[in-house]
Amino acid sequence: MPTLIIDGKEISVQPGATIMEAAKKLGVYVPHFCYHPKLSVAGNCRMCLVEVEKMPKPVVACAMPVSDGMVVKTQSDMAQSSRKGVMEFLLINHPLDCPVCDQGGACDLQDLAMKYGPDRSRYIEIKREPGNQDLGPLIETEMDRCIHCTRCIRFSTEIAGVEEMGATGRGDHMLVGTYVKQALSSELAGNLAQVCPVGALNDKPFHFKARSWEMDSNDAVCSHCSVGCQVQVDHLEGSVKRVTARSCDDINETWLCDKGRFAYDGIDQDRLTAPAVKTADGQQPTSWQEALEKAAELIKGVDASRVAGLVSEEQTNAEELYAFQDLLRNSIGTAHMDHRLRQRDFSGDASPLTRADLMMNTSLVQLDTSDLIILVGANTRYDTPILNLRLRKAARNGARVISIAQRSMDLVIPELETLLQAPGAEAAFLQDVLKGLDSATDSDAGKLAQALKAADKPVILLGDQAINHPAAETVRRSAVAILEKLGKLDDSWNGYNRVSSRASAVTAQDCGVVPHRGAGYSLVENQGKNALQILQSAAAGEIDVLFVLGADLEREAANSVLAGQALEKVKVIYLGAYANSTSAAADVVLPGLAAWEKMGTFTNVEGRSQRMAAILPAPGEAKEDWRVLRKLSDAFAKPLAYNSVEMLQEALEKADLRYNRERLECDDLSPACAHKPVTTGLPLDAGDASSQKGGLVLITETPFYHSDAVVARSGVMKVLNGSNSLRIHPDDAAKAKISDGGMVKLAMSDSSAEMKAIVDAGVMAGTVISYTGYTESAVQMVDSEQGGYPTVTVSAL
């Protein structure tokens, strides 16, 4: 290891490290603009010039590798005068916009100009005035402030993988932008505003909303997907003004997707602010006491076996999830509860699955080092964008990435290979791969088997389409069997990963919000009904009271038609933050809080738990969800045994030591993948769930900009999301005389929906793809088959 001296302090670093990296490790700040630790070295701002003994001129610290015996001076007269010269050049064309610049008060250029800039300009010529560009609804441009650091270009190319930003011209005529006049299409576009060291690229929704020094800032966790990115929430007078990424190398590095950055304006929309009960005149506001008494009356008025609970996987935290299952199991006396509303196959409940079976076993950091990654039903670019960056990094490091999917997807992963499988045929394909480990064949499955055998660190990642597959358990067991045969399920390398995109899916599993298992994966004597069985029983009149925590059943359930039928038949108690079709049908409405309005613990897809404090005030009379559950429990013989959040968290810790309070409240992250082993040796079924009917097979997906209650209500996300669409193969479009962009009617039985057609060669012939969650073209009301993929007819309008 080379040893050098920086400002009189000796340090040893890894070979190939730069002076900038060595200085950073030593705690010595070297000013810079173009340097970013997660981007390639550009060395074009020249602000990081330092003096190195025996070198006649100052050197660029960010690009100069260290050598043994090097002596560096960062504050010498040579370094200082060089920086002053660079700063004067940078300010030649920079406008004096600080009073009206969104970056003011948090600007690198402003800070360094105070130290190195002249007190007056010697430049008397006309400044250049490049025109501003319309980059869409997320990024506001003030291009006369651009200092050509090229961070935005390097981010777009290297990290996002969408090469939209670039530079044209040279020297004084250089312009940074998209060249072609179009909005940015990357799901990570908001990072451009955060990497820009000046005010050239700004956060458009935040534009002119507040000044940096006016706002309060709190650390938080993003709850829009299961990655659990660390964020900073800037708020003023009880309203969120801006969200930015916090640096966390183990999870999100320094990045954040646009959903996590910009969806915050949906927090305040359609809020439930007062308790209500249903009367002959509809729902009427009431007091908390009357609402809780009515809820208790409904529950106590029927046998406990006719009461069930359903929970949203969106933004519910561990405290309320634990209290919910505790109330149902121990106070009310029912085991009918579930959070897996989108799931179609529950056959895995019959096996004692462990925590390792239900989440990731390869940490996000370890994904970088994998040499072969198999994606099964995983649209990682939009389901878990920050996890997708890890896959992209692995591919850039030489890993081979193969997607087994029902359509070709642009995952912005270099040299991505796609093996298309008919909907429902994925399990059979994986079993062919398993057989191919013993006998080589020339088929796609055989070639994949040989690639797996040759890999040192293979990963199989099951995404949402695999988790919600009609034969999901067979798909899962097949993936496990492959890795077991390869010997890649042990402590040295565990390549099995089940990745649900839902933010609270892992937390709900840990807290035991399932009918067959208690908190901490404990065994229970009485097993209840799963989500599908609860809805079926409710629709059949076998469940009388349905207690719903935060879920919009008609939007979230795999079978929306069945969910609607169930809501018509039962008495509904709804506890949640947002008004929706379920709260509208409720007999009792209990207003809860949104994620950043309450203290809560979220566990990400690696099994890493993170706890955050309340940031925003509660709207109206809304209360913390767990407190509502605790108060309701007083109406029963066995009330919940905790009166404070600390007592609740202690109870949660006793159920699962991974929720240790001391660990979660310290600054260090809890460990990833702290679970073992994966369950092996389970029998494999044939697993063929492909449609045997005629017609086009409908595949539904969740749209990125419409994925949960907050995102769906965000005005910014609505602009990006647009309306629903139907993707169809060119051959099928030609047969039905459907043109690209034309309106079509999708129908099955008595249900239909109208939407725009997109002719897409990436879609398999014989299939069509549409998106759930829309109300104006509710394709989820057409997809009413629980056990397989529905067939539909599509006609041009």
C-alpha positions in Angstrom: 0.0 0.0 0.0 1.5 3.4 -1.0 2.1 5.8 1.9 1.9 9.6 1.3 1.8 12.8 3.4 -1.0 15.3 3.0 -0.7 18.6 4.9 1.8 17.0 7.2 -0.3 13.9 8.0 0.8 10.5 6.9 -1.7 8.0 5.4 -1.6 4.6 3.6 -4.2 3.9 0.9 -5.0 1.2 -1.7 -3.0 1.2 -4.9 -4.8 3.2 -7.6 -6.4 5.6 -5.1 -6.3 9.3 -6.0 -5.1 12.2 -4.0 -8.8 13.3 -3.5 -9.7 9.9 -2.1 -6.7 9.9 0.2 -7.4 13.4 1.4 -11.1 12.5 2.0 -10.1 9.4 4.1 -7.8 11.7 6.1 -10.5 14.3 6.7 -8.9 16.9 4.6 -11.3 18.8 2.4 -10.2 19.6 -1.2 -12.6 21.9 -3.0 -14.2 20.5 -6.1 -17.2 20.7 -8.5 -16.9 18.0 -11.1 -15.7 15.3 -8.8 -18.4 12.9 -7.4 -17.5 9.7 -5.6 -20.0 7.6 -7.5 -19.2 8.9 -11.0 -16.2 8.5 -13.2 -13.4 11.1 -13.0 -13.7 14.0 -15.4 -11.1 16.4 -14.0 -12.5 19.3 -15.9 -13.4 21.9 -13.3 -9.8 22.2 -12.1 -11.0 23.4 -8.7 -9.2 20.6 -6.8 -5.7 21.7 -7.8 -3.1 20.9 -5.1 0.7 21.2 -4.9 2.8 18.0 -5.0 6.5 18.3 -4.1 8.9 17.8 -7.0 6.1 18.6 -9.5 6.6 21.9 -11.3 2.8 22.7 -11.6 -0.3 22.1 -9.5 -2.0 18.8 -10.2 -5.6 17.8 -10.3 -6.3 15.9 -7.0 -9.4 14.0 -8.3 -7.5 12.4 -11.2 -3.9 12.0 -9.9 -3.2 8.5 -8.5 -1.1 8.5 -5.4 2.5 7.2 -5.3 4.6 6.0 -2.4 6.4 8.9 -0.7 4.3 11.6 -2.3 4.0 14.9 -0.3 0.9 16.9 -1.0 0.0 20.4 0.1 -3.6 21.4 -0.2 -3.3 24.9 1.3 0.0 26.1 -0.1 0.3 29.5 -1.9 0.5 27.6 -5.3 -2.8 25.7 -4.6 -4.6 28.7 -3.3 -3.6 31.0 -6.1 -4.5 28.3 -8.7 -8.0 27.9 -7.2 -8.5 31.6 -7.2 -7.6 31.8 -10.9 -10.0 28.9 -11.6 -12.8 30.5 -9.6 -12.4 33.8 -11.5 -12.8 32.0 -14.8 -15.9 30.2 -13.6 -17.5 33.4 -12.5 -16.8 35.2 -15.8 -20.1 34.0 -17.3 -22.0 33.1 -14.1 -24.9 35.5 -13.4 -25.3 37.1 -10.0 -28.5 35.2 -9.3 -27.9 34.1 -5.7 -30.9 36.0 -4.3 -33.3 34.3 -6.7 -31.6 30.9 -7.2 -33.1 27.8 -5.6 -29.5 26.6 -4.9 -28.8 29.7 -2.8 -27.8 28.8 0.7 -26.8 25.2 -0.3 -24.6 26.0 -3.3 -21.0 24.7 -3.7 -20.1 27.5 -6.0 -21.5 30.1 -3.6 -19.5 28.7 -0.7 -16.3 28.4 -2.6 -16.7 31.8 -4.2 -16.7 33.3 -0.7 -13.3 31.8 -0.1 -11.6 31.9 -3.4 -13.6 34.4 -5.5 -12.5 38.0 -6.1 -14.6 40.8 -4.6 -15.1 42.4 -8.0 -15.0 41.2 -11.6 -12.3 42.3 -14.1 -14.5 40.9 -16.9 -16.2 43.7 -18.8 -17.3 41.8 -22.0 -20.8 40.5 -22.6 -21.6 37.2 -20.8 -22.8 34.3 -22.7 -26.6 33.6 -22.4 -27.5 30.0 -23.4 -31.2 29.4 -23.6 -33.1 27.4 -21.1 -34.5 24.0 -22.0 -37.8 22.3 -21.2 -36.7 19.0 -19.7 -40.2 18.0 -18.5 -42.1 18.4 -15.2 -39.2 17.4 -12.9 -36.1 19.5 -13.8 -36.1 23.3 -14.1 -33.2 24.7 -16.1 -31.2 27.9 -15.7 -28.4 27.1 -18.2 -26.5 30.5 -17.8 -25.5 29.1 -14.4 -23.9 25.9 -15.8 -20.2 25.5 -15.2 -19.7 22.5 -17.5 -18.8 20.1 -14.7 -20.6 17.3 -16.7 -21.9 15.6 -13.6 -25.4 15.4 -15.1 -24.0 13.9 -18.3 -22.0 11.2 -16.4 -24.9 10.4 -14.2 -27.3 9.9 -17.1 -24.8 7.7 -19.0 -23.1 5.8 -16.2 -25.8 5.5 -13.5 -29.2 5.9 -15.0 -28.3 4.2 -18.3 -30.4 6.6 -20.3 -28.1 8.7 -22.4 -30.2 11.8 -22.7 -27.9 14.5 -21.4 -24.9 15.5 -23.4 -22.7 18.4 -24.5 -22.5 20.1 -27.9 -19.9 22.6 -29.0 -16.6 23.4 -27.4 -15.1 26.0 -25.0 -17.3 29.1 -24.6 -19.8 27.6 -27.1 -20.3 24.4 -25.1 -24.0 23.7 -24.3 -25.2 21.0 -21.9 -28.6 19.5 -22.5 -30.6 16.9 -24.4 -29.9 18.4 -27.9 -33.2 17.0 -29.2 -36.0 18.9 -27.5 -37.8 16.4 -25.4 -38.6 15.7 -21.7 -36.3 13.4 -19.7 -37.6 9.8 -19.7 -35.5 8.3 -17.0 -37.2 7.2 -13.7 -34.1 8.7 -12.0 -34.2 12.1 -13.6 -34.6 14.0 -10.3 -31.0 13.0 -9.3 -29.8 15.6 -11.9 -30.9 18.4 -9.6 -29.1 16.9 -6.7 -25.8 16.2 -8.4 -25.7 19.6 -10.0 -23.3 21.7 -7.9 -24.8 25.0 -9.0 -28.3 26.2 -9.8 -28.3 25.1 -13.4 -30.6 22.1 -13.0 -33.2 22.5 -10.3 -36.0 20.6 -8.7 -39.0 21.9 -10.6 -41.7 21.0 -8.1 -39.7 22.8 -5.4 -38.9 25.9 -7.7 -39.4 29.1 -5.7 -41.3 27.3 -2.9 -38.9 27.9 0.0 -35.3 28.8 0.9 -32.9 26.2 2.3 -32.4 28.0 5.6 -36.1 28.5 6.2 -36.9 24.8 6.2 -36.6 22.1 8.9 -34.9 18.9 7.8 -35.4 15.4 9.1 -33.9 12.0 8.2 -36.5 9.5 7.0 -37.0 6.3 5.0 -38.7 6.2 1.7 -41.7 3.9 1.8 -42.7 3.7 -1.9 -41.0 0.4 -2.6 -39.2 -2.3 -0.7 -35.6 -1.0 -1.0 -36.0 1.4 1.9 -33.9 4.3 0.6 -32.6 6.8 3.1 -34.0 10.3 2.5 -33.9 13.8 3.9 -37.3 15.5 4.2 -37.3 19.3 4.1 -40.5 20.8 5.4 -41.9 24.2 6.3 -45.0 24.9 8.4 -46.1 21.3 8.4 -45.8 20.8 4.6 -43.1 18.8 2.7 -41.3 21.1 0.3 -38.5 18.9 -0.9 -37.1 15.3 -0.6 -33.5 14.5 -1.3 -31.4 11.3 -1.1 -29.2 10.8 1.9 -25.9 9.0 1.4 -26.0 5.4 2.4 -23.6 3.1 0.6 -25.3 -0.1 1.8 -28.7 0.8 0.4 -29.2 3.6 -2.0 -25.7 5.0 -2.3 -26.5 8.6 -3.1 -29.5 8.1 -5.4 -33.3 8.2 -5.3 -35.9 7.4 -7.8 -38.4 10.0 -9.0 -41.2 8.4 -7.1 -39.4 8.7 -3.8 -38.3 12.3 -4.6 -41.4 13.8 -6.0 -44.5 12.0 -4.9 -44.7 13.8 -1.6 -47.4 16.2 -2.9 -49.8 13.3 -2.7 -49.5 13.0 1.1 -52.1 15.7 1.8 -54.6 14.6 -0.8 -57.9 12.8 -0.1 -57.2 12.6 3.6 -59.5 11.1 6.2 -59.5 13.7 9.1 -62.4 12.7 11.3 -64.0 9.5 12.4 -67.3 8.6 10.7 -70.0 6.0 11.0 -72.6 4.8 8.4 -76.2 5.9 9.1 -79.3 5.8 7.0 -78.1 9.0 5.4 -74.7 7.7 4.6 -71.4 8.2 6.4 -71.6 10.9 9.0 -68.8 12.5 11.1 -68.8 11.5 14.7 -66.6 11.5 17.8 -63.7 9.0 18.4 -65.6 7.5 21.3 -68.7 6.8 19.3 -66.7 5.4 16.3 -64.7 3.1 18.5 -67.9 1.9 20.4 -69.6 1.2 17.0 -66.5 -0.7 15.8 -66.4 -2.8 19.0 -70.2 -3.4 18.7 -69.8 -4.7 15.1 -67.0 -7.1 16.1 -68.6 -8.3 19.4 -72.0 -8.8 17.7 -70.7 -11.8 15.7 -68.7 -14.9 16.5 -64.9 -14.3 16.3 -64.6 -16.8 13.6 -66.7 -14.5 11.3 -64.3 -11.6 11.7 -61.3 -11.1 9.4 -58.6 -8.5 8.8 -56.9 -7.4 5.7 -53.8 -5.1 5.6 -52.2 -3.0 2.9 -48.6 -3.7 2.0 -48.2 0.0 1.2 -46.6 2.2 3.8 -47.8 0.4 6.9 -45.1 0.2 9.6 -44.1 -2.5 12.0 -45.8 -1.0 15.1 -49.3 -0.9 13.6 -48.8 -4.2 11.8 -47.8 -6.0 15.1 -50.6 -4.3 17.0 -53.2 -5.3 14.3 -52.3 -9.0 14.3 -52.1 -8.9 18.2 -55.6 -7.3 18.4 -57.1 -9.9 16.0 -55.4 -12.9 17.4 -55.4 -12.2 21.1 -58.2 -9.6 21.8 -60.8 -10.6 19.2 -59.8 -14.2 18.8 -59.6 -14.7 15.1 -56.8 -16.0 12.9 -58.3 -14.8 9.6 -55.8 -12.1 8.5 -53.5 -11.4 5.6 -51.5 -8.7 3.8 -50.9 -10.6 0.6 -53.7 -9.0 -1.4 -52.0 -9.4 -4.8 -51.0 -13.0 -4.3 -52.7 -15.8 -6.2 -51.0 -18.9 -5.0 -51.1 -19.7 -1.3 -49.9 -23.3 -1.4 -46.7 -22.3 0.3 -48.6 -21.7 3.6 -48.7 -25.5 4.1 -44.9 -25.6 4.5 -43.0 -24.0 7.5 -41.2 -21.4 5.4 -38.5 -19.3 7.0 -37.7 -15.6 6.8 -35.0 -16.5 4.3 -37.6 -18.0 1.9 -39.5 -14.8 1.7 -36.9 -12.1 1.0 -33.4 -11.4 -0.2 -30.4 -13.5 0.8 -27.8 -11.6 -1.3 -27.4 -8.1 0.0 -27.6 -5.1 -2.3 -23.9 -4.6 -1.9 -23.2 -8.3 -2.7 -25.3 -8.0 -5.9 -22.5 -5.7 -7.3 -20.1 -8.7 -7.2 -22.3 -11.4 -8.8 -21.2 -12.8 -12.1 -24.6 -14.3 -13.3 -28.0 -12.8 -12.4 -31.2 -14.6 -13.5 -34.3 -12.4 -13.2 -37.6 -14.3 -13.1 -40.7 -12.1 -13.6 -38.9 -9.0 -12.4 -39.3 -5.6 -13.9 -36.6 -4.2 -11.6 -36.2 -0.9 -13.4 -39.7 0.3 -12.3 -40.6 -2.0 -9.4 -37.4 -1.4 -7.4 -35.3 1.3 -9.3 -32.4 1.6 -6.9 -32.0 -2.2 -6.7 -31.9 -2.1 -10.5 -28.9 0.2 -10.3 -27.1 -2.6 -8.4 -27.9 -5.0 -11.3 -26.7 -2.5 -13.8 -23.5 -2.0 -11.8 -22.9 -5.8 -11.7 -23.4 -5.9 -15.5 -20.9 -3.1 -16.0 -18.5 -5.1 -13.8 -18.9 -8.0 -16.2 -21.9 -10.0 -14.9 -24.2 -11.7 -17.3 -27.9 -10.7 -16.7 -30.7 -12.9 -18.1 -34.4 -12.0 -17.8 -37.0 -14.8 -17.8 -40.1 -12.9 -18.5 -43.5 -12.6 -20.3 -42.3 -9.7 -22.4 -39.1 -7.9 -23.4 -38.3 -5.1 -21.0 -35.8 -2.2 -21.2 -34.1 -2.5 -17.9 -31.1 -0.3 -19.0 -28.8 -3.2 -18.1 -25.9 -3.6 -20.6 -26.2 -6.7 -22.8 -29.4 -7.9 -21.1 -30.6 -11.2 -22.4 -34.3 -12.1 -22.5 -35.8 -15.5 -22.5 -39.5 -15.0 -23.3 -41.9 -17.5 -21.6 -45.7 -17.7 -22.2 -47.7 -16.5 -19.2 -47.8 -19.4 -16.7 -45.0 -21.5 -18.3 -42.1 -20.0 -16.1 -42.2 -22.9 -13.5 -41.9 -25.5 -16.2 -39.0 -23.7 -17.8 -37.1 -23.5 -14.4 -37.7 -27.2 -13.9 -36.1 -27.8 -17.4 -33.1 -25.7 -16.2 -32.9 -27.9 -13.1 -32.9 -31.0 -15.3 -30.2 -29.4 -17.5 -27.8 -29.3 -14.6 -27.6 -33.1 -14.9 -27.8 -33.5 -18.7 -26.7 -30.8 -21.2 -29.0 -29.9 -24.0 -29.1 -27.2 -26.7 -32.3 -25.7 -25.5 -32.5 -22.3 -23.8 -33.0 -24.1 -20.5 -30.0 -26.3 -21.1 -27.8 -23.4 -22.0 -28.9 -21.5 -19.0 -28.1 -24.5 -16.8 -24.6 -24.7 -18.1 -24.1 -21.0 -17.5 -25.3 -21.5 -13.9 -22.8 -24.3 -13.4 -20.0 -22.1 -14.7 -20.9 -19.2 -12.5 -19.0 -18.5 -9.2 -21.6 -16.2 -7.7 -25.0 -16.9 -9.4 -28.1 -15.0 -8.3 -31.8 -15.9 -9.0 -34.1 -13.0 -8.3 -37.9 -13.6 -8.2 -39.8 -10.4 -8.9 -43.5 -9.4 -8.5 -44.7 -11.3 -11.5 -43.1 -14.5 -10.0 -44.4 -13.8 -6.5 -48.0 -13.2 -7.8 -47.8 -16.0 -10.3 -50.7 -18.6 -10.3 -48.0 -21.2 -9.6 -45.8 -18.9 -7.5 -44.8 -21.6 -4.9 -43.6 -24.0 -7.7 -41.6 -21.2 -9.3 -40.0 -20.4 -5.9 -39.2 -24.0 -5.1 -37.7 -24.5 -8.6 -35.4 -21.6 -8.0 -34.3 -22.9 -4.6 -33.8 -26.4 -6.1 -31.5 -25.0 -8.8 -29.3 -23.1 -6.3 -29.3 -26.0 -3.9 -28.0 -28.3 -6.6 -25.3 -25.8 -7.4 -24.3 -25.5 -3.7 -25.1 -21.8 -3.7 -27.3 -21.5 -0.6 -24.7 -21.5 2.1 -23.0 -18.9 4.2 -20.2 -18.3 1.6 -22.8 -17.4 -1.1 -26.6 -17.5 -1.0 -28.0 -16.5 -4.4 -31.7 -17.0 -3.7 -33.7 -13.7 -3.6 -37.4 -13.1 -3.5 -38.1 -9.4 -4.1 -41.6 -8.0 -3.6 -41.7 -4.4 -4.6 -44.3 -3.6 -1.9 -42.8 -1.3 0.8 -44.3 -3.2 3.8 -44.4 -6.8 2.5 -41.4 -7.9 4.5 -42.4 -6.0 7.6 -45.9 -7.6 7.5 -44.2 -11.1 7.2 -42.0 -10.3 10.2 -45.0 -9.1 12.3 -47.0 -12.2 11.5 -49.9 -10.6 9.6 -50.6 -14.0 7.9 -53.1 -16.6 8.9 -50.7 -19.5 9.5 -47.8 -17.9 11.5 -47.3 -15.5 14.3 -44.9 -12.6 14.8 -41.2 -13.5 14.6 -42.2 -16.6 12.4 -43.6 -18.3 15.5 -46.0 -21.3 15.1 -49.7 -20.7 15.9 -52.2 -23.3 17.1 -55.2 -21.9 15.1 -54.7 -21.1 11.4 -57.1 -18.9 9.6 -58.0 -17.9 6.1 -55.7 -16.2 3.7 -56.5 -13.1 1.7 -58.3 -15.0 -1.2 -60.3 -17.1 1.2 -61.3 -14.1 3.3 -62.6 -12.3 0.2 -64.4 -15.4 -1.0 -65.9 -16.1 2.4 -67.0 -12.5 2.7 -68.6 -12.5 -0.7 -70.4 -15.8 0.2 -71.7 -14.4 3.5 -69.4 -16.5 5.7 -67.5 -13.5 7.0 -69.6 -10.8 8.7 -67.1 -8.1 9.7 -64.0 -7.1 7.7 -61.4 -5.0 9.5 -59.2 -3.2 6.9 -55.9 -1.5 7.8 -55.0 1.0 5.1 -55.9 -1.1 2.0 -57.9 0.0 -1.0 -59.2 -3.5 -1.8 -60.6 -2.9 -5.2 -57.2 -1.4 -6.3 -54.8 -3.7 -4.4 -56.5 -7.1 -4.5 -55.5 -9.6 -7.2 -59.3 -10.1 -7.9 -60.9 -6.7 -7.9 -64.3 -8.0 -8.8 -64.3 -10.4 -5.9 -63.1 -7.5 -3.6 -66.1 -5.4 -4.7 -68.5 -8.3 -4.1 -67.0 -8.8 -0.6 -67.4 -5.1 0.4 -71.1 -5.3 -0.6 -71.8 -8.2 1.8 -69.9 -7.4 5.0 -69.7 -4.8 7.7 -66.4 -2.9 7.1 -64.3 -1.2 9.7 -61.6 0.9 8.0 -58.5 2.3 9.7 -56.3 4.3 7.3 -55.1 7.7 6.1 -56.7 8.0 2.7 -60.3 8.0 1.4 -60.8 5.2 -1.2 -63.4 2.7 -2.4 -63.0 0.7 0.8 -63.4 3.6 3.2 -66.4 4.7 1.1 -68.0 1.3 1.8 -67.1 1.3 5.5 -69.6 1.2 8.4 -66.9 2.8 10.6 -64.1 5.0 9.4 -61.1 5.5 11.8 -58.7 8.1 10.4 -55.0 7.1 10.7 -51.7 8.8 9.7 -49.4 8.7 6.7 -45.9 7.3 6.9 -44.0 10.5 7.8 -46.7 11.6 10.3 -45.9 8.9 12.8 -42.9 7.1 14.4 -42.4 3.8 12.6 -40.2 1.0 11.7 -39.9 -0.3 8.1 -38.0 -3.4 7.0 -36.6 -3.5 3.5 -36.3 -6.4 1.1 -32.9 -7.3 2.6 -34.5 -7.7 6.0 -32.8 -4.5 7.2 -35.0 -2.6 9.7 -34.9 1.2 9.9 -36.8 3.3 12.5 -37.8 6.9 11.9 -39.4 9.6 14.0 -42.6 11.5 13.2 -41.9 14.5 10.9 -45.2 16.1 9.9 -48.2 17.0 12.1 -51.4 14.9 12.1 -54.2 16.3 10.0 -57.5 17.0 11.7 -58.5 14.4 14.3 -56.4 11.6 12.8 -54.3 9.5 15.2 -51.5 7.0 15.1 -52.9 3.7 13.9 -51.5 1.6 16.7 -53.0 3.9 19.3 -56.4 3.5 17.7 -56.0 -0.3 17.8 -54.9 -0.1 21.5 -57.9 2.0 22.4 -60.3 -0.3 20.5 -58.8 -3.3 22.4 -60.2 -1.9 25.7 -63.6 -3.1 24.6 -62.5 -6.7 24.8 -61.7 -9.1 27.7 -58.0 -9.1 26.8 -56.8 -5.6 25.8 -53.4 -5.0 24.2 -50.6 -4.9 26.8 -48.9 -1.7 25.8 -49.8 1.9 26.5 -46.8 3.7 24.9 -44.9 3.2 21.7 -41.9 2.2 23.7 -43.8 -0.6 25.3 -45.1 -1.7 21.9 -41.6 -1.7 20.5 -40.5 -3.8 23.4 -43.2 -6.3 22.7 -42.2 -6.4 19.0 -38.6 -7.0 20.1 -39.6 -9.9 22.2 -41.4 -11.5 19.3 -38.4 -10.9 16.9 -35.0 -9.9 18.2 -34.2 -8.3 14.8 -36.3 -5.4 16.1 -34.0 -4.7 19.0 -34.7 -1.1 20.1 -31.1 -0.3 21.0 -29.9 -1.5 17.6 -32.6 0.4 15.6 -32.1 3.6 17.5 -28.3 3.8 17.0 -26.7 5.4 14.0 -25.4 2.1 12.5 -27.6 0.2 10.0 -29.1 -3.1 11.1 -27.5 -6.1 9.2 -28.8 -7.2 5.9 -30.0 -10.8 5.3 -29.7 -11.7 9.0 -31.6 -14.9 8.5 -30.9 -18.5 7.5 -31.4 -21.1 6.2 -33.5 -21.3 3.0 -35.9 -24.2 3.2 -34.9 -27.0 0.8 -36.1 -30.5 -0.2 -39.8 -29.4 -0.8 -41.5 -31.4 -3.5 -42.0 -29.9 -7.0 -45.3 -29.8 -8.8 -45.6 -29.6 -12.6 -46.4 -25.9 -12.2 -47.9 -25.2 -15.7 -50.3 -22.4 -15.2 -50.5 -21.3 -18.9 -53.9 -20.4 -20.3 -55.5 -23.2 -22.3 -58.3 -21.0 -23.7 -58.5 -19.2 -27.0 -58.1 -15.4 -27.4 -55.4 -13.0 -26.2 -53.9 -13.6 -22.7 -54.1 -10.6 -20.5 -51.0 -9.7 -18.3 -51.5 -6.9 -15.8 -48.7 -4.8 -14.3 -48.5 -2.0 -11.7 -47.5 1.3 -13.3 -44.5 3.0 -11.8 -46.1 6.4 -11.4 -49.3 5.0 -9.9 -48.1 2.3 -7.6 -49.4 3.2 -4.1 -51.9 5.5 -2.3 -49.5 8.5 -2.1 -48.1 8.1 -5.6 -51.5 7.7 -7.2 -52.6 11.1 -5.6 -49.5 13.0 -6.5 -50.0 15.7 -9.1 -46.5 15.4 -10.3 -46.8 11.7 -10.8 -50.1 12.1 -12.6 -48.4 14.3 -15.2 -45.8 11.7 -15.8 -48.2 8.7 -15.7 -50.8 9.8 -18.2 -53.7 7.4 -18.9 -53.8 3.7 -19.1 -52.7 1.8 -22.2 -52.7 -1.6 -23.8 -49.5 -3.1 -25.2 -50.1 -5.5 -28.1 -47.8 -7.4 -30.5 -47.7 -6.0 -34.1 -49.1 -9.3 -35.6 -52.1 -9.2 -33.2 -52.6 -5.5 -33.8 -52.7 -6.1 -37.6 -55.2 -8.9 -37.2 -57.5 -6.7 -35.2 -56.8 -3.6 -37.4 -55.4 -1.7 -34.4 -53.1 1.2 -35.0 -50.4 2.5 -32.7 -51.9 5.2 -30.5 -55.5 4.3 -31.5 -58.2 3.6 -28.9 -59.2 0.0 -28.3 -61.8 -1.8 -26.2 -60.6 -4.7 -24.0 -63.4 -7.1 -22.9 -63.9 -10.3 -21.0 -67.4 -11.6 -20.2 -69.5 -8.6 -19.2 -66.6 -6.3 -18.3 -64.7 -4.0 -20.6 -62.3 -1.1 -20.5 -61.3 1.4 -23.1 -57.7 2.7 -23.5 -55.0 3.7 -25.9 -53.1 1.0 -27.8 -49.3 0.8 -28.0 -48.0 -1.6 -30.7 -44.9 -3.2 -29.1 -42.7 -5.9 -30.6 -41.5 -6.7 -27.1 -44.8 -8.2 -26.2 -45.3 -11.9 -27.0 -47.7 -12.7 -29.8 -50.9 -13.9 -28.3 -50.7 -11.7 -25.2 -51.6 -8.1 -24.3 -50.3 -6.1 -21.3 -52.2 -3.4 -19.4 -51.8 -1.6 -16.1 -53.8 -1.8 -12.9 -54.8 1.0 -10.5 -56.6 3.4 -12.9 -60.2 4.3 -12.3 -61.1 5.7 -15.8 -60.0 2.5 -17.5 -60.1 0.0 -14.7 -58.5 -3.1 -16.3 -58.3 -4.7 -12.9 -62.1 -5.1 -13.1 -61.7 -7.1 -16.3 -59.0 -9.3 -14.8 -61.2 -11.3 -12.5 -59.5 -14.7 -12.7 -57.7 -15.7 -9.5 -56.1 -19.0 -10.5 -54.6 -18.1 -13.9 -54.3 -15.6 -16.7 -57.6 -14.4 -18.3 -58.2 -14.4 -22.0 -59.7 -11.3 -23.5 -60.9 -9.8 -26.8 -59.5 -6.6 -28.1 -61.1 -4.5 -30.8 -60.4 -1.1 -32.3 -62.7 1.8 -31.6 
